[in-house]
């Protein structure tokens, strides 16, 4: 499935939604005309299967000894992909545990292994790069991240470049906007507003 078909799947499943008139509010306080909820897909058996198949294909040609999922949203996708690829799985916490062994990376021994990160959504890239850094602190080799979707924000592009990590998304914001116009989820004027947002989310409508 190409990026456009994937965007259409996400739109039709109401996983990716646009609302320019009544923007969503992110946890950070940022107002947004778009919202992505990949968690809806973990209960959608047919569409879930398609995403897993496409995520697995993104691993073609990548050196991967171990699949590394971001906690918590990336864990189910990482687990399904690791199972299909018959690879070990680890997941990376946002913060190290304050009890027990205080681990941040949960799972197998990863030193010297090539890990590929699995993420559901890339916005600013913060959680993905934090995961990469945690894995590298354990002496794992990390050069690739596979995700369901990316907003393609400049901040995330710069973060991935700086970390020397290549992002492999199934679809992206620009493709999704075009698909949303064609499927009449967005008018041309609303699409223009959405594009303004992705260029400068912090200052949009201020």
N, C-alpha and C positions, 0 to 999 in steps of 0.2 A: 504494500500500500504506500503510495507516494505522500508527500507532505500535504498536498491539497485534500486528498481523500481522507487522510487522518484528521485534518482540521474539520472536515464535514462530519466525520464520525463524532468528534468531540462536541461540535455544535448541536447536532441532532440529539445527542444523549443529554443535552443541557449540562454537560460537564464544564464547557466553556460558554459563558454568557456575557452579553454586553448590555449595559444600561447607561447611556450617556446622560439621560434626563435626571435620573436618580442614582448617582454614582455609589459604588460600594466603598466601605471604609476598611482599609487594611488594619492589622494590629498595630502597625507603626503610626497610624493616624492619617496616612496618605489616602486621598480620595482617588478612586479609580473607576473608569468606565467599563472595565473588564474584570471578570472573576473566573478563576479556574479551580475546580474542586475534583481532583482526580480520585478522591476517596469514594466517590459515587460509583466508579468503575469496578471497584473490588467486589461489588455485589451483582454486577451485570455480567453474567457468565459468557454470553456470546461475544460482546465487545471486549471483555477482559481477555478472552482467548486471542482475539485479533491483535491487541496491544502486546501481549506476551510474545506472540509470533514475530511481530515487527521489532520488538526490543532485542530479541535473540538474533535477528538478522543483522542488527547494528554491530554485533560482536564479530562478524565475519572480518577476518584480516587483522583483528586486534590481538595483541599478546595478552592473554588473560589466564592467570593461574588461580585467581580467586575473585569472586564477585563481592563488592563492598557496597552495602546499602546505607543511605542516609536515614537516620531515625527522625521521626517515625514513619513519615509518609513514603519513603522509598523502600521500607522493609518488605511489604508484600510483593512488590514488583521484583526486587532483588532476589527474594526467595524463589519466586516462580521461574525467573531467568536462570538462576543457579541450578535449579532442579532440571530444567530442560538441557542445560549445557553440561550437567553432571560435574559441576564445579563446587568447591567449598564456598561457604557464605560467611561473611562477617557483617556486622552493622556497627555504625559509629554513632555514639551518643552525642548530644549537643554539649554536654558537660560530663566530666568524669564522675563516677559514683562517689558519694560521700561516705559510703560504708563498704564493708568487705575489702576487696583488693583495690578499690578505687579505679576500676578500669573504665576507659573511654571506648576502646575498641573491643567489641564482644565477639567471640568466636575463635577460629583456629589461629595457629601460629602463622604470622604473615611476613616475617623478616625475609627480605630478599625476593619476595614473590611479586609478580606483576598483578596489580589489582586494578579492576575497572569499576568505577563508581556508578551506581544506578540511582538516579534521582527522578522524582515525578515532575516537578516544575522548577524551572530556573528563572528567577526574577532578577535580583541584583547579583546573584551568584554566591552570596555570602555563605550559605549553608553547604553548598557543594565544595567550595574552596576550603572551608573549615574542615570538612571531611577529608579532603586530600591532604591537608597539612597534618591531621591526626594520624593518618596512615603512614605518611612519610616519617613522622616522628618514631614510628615503630619499624623504620627501615624497609617499608614496602615501596615498590616502584609504581608510581601512579602517573600516567600520561593521558588517560582518556576518561570521559564521563559520558554516559548514555542517559538521555532523559526523554520523557514523553513530550514535553513542550518547553519552549523558551520564549520569553517576551522579547529577547534580543536587545535589552537595554544596554546602552553604552557602558554603564558601570560593570555589567557582567562580562561584556566582551573584553574590557580592559583587565578585569580580575583573572579571567581564564588565560589571557595572553601572558600576564605577569607571572602566573603560576606554571606556565608551560604545559597547560592541559588543553586537549582538544575536546570540544563539546560535540556530541552526536545526537541531536534531537530528532524525534519523529515528525514534529511539525513546529511552526513558529508563528509569532504574532502577525507579521506582514502577510503571510499566506492565509492565516485565519481571517484577517480583515477582508481580504478579497473574496474568500469563500462566503463570508457572512453577507457581503453585498449581493453576491449572486443568488444566495438562498433567501434573500430579503429579511435577514436578521438585523441588518443595518442599512440605513439610507446612506447616500454619498456624503451628506453633511455630517452625519454621526460618525462615519468612518474617518472623516477629516479630523474630528475632535479626538477620536481614539488615537490617531497617529500623533497628534500634538502631545497627548499624555505620555506615550511611550518615549518620546524624545526628552521630556523633562517632567517626570512624575511629581517631583517635589513642588514645582511651581505651577502645575496645571490648575487653571481657574483661580489663581490667586492674584 
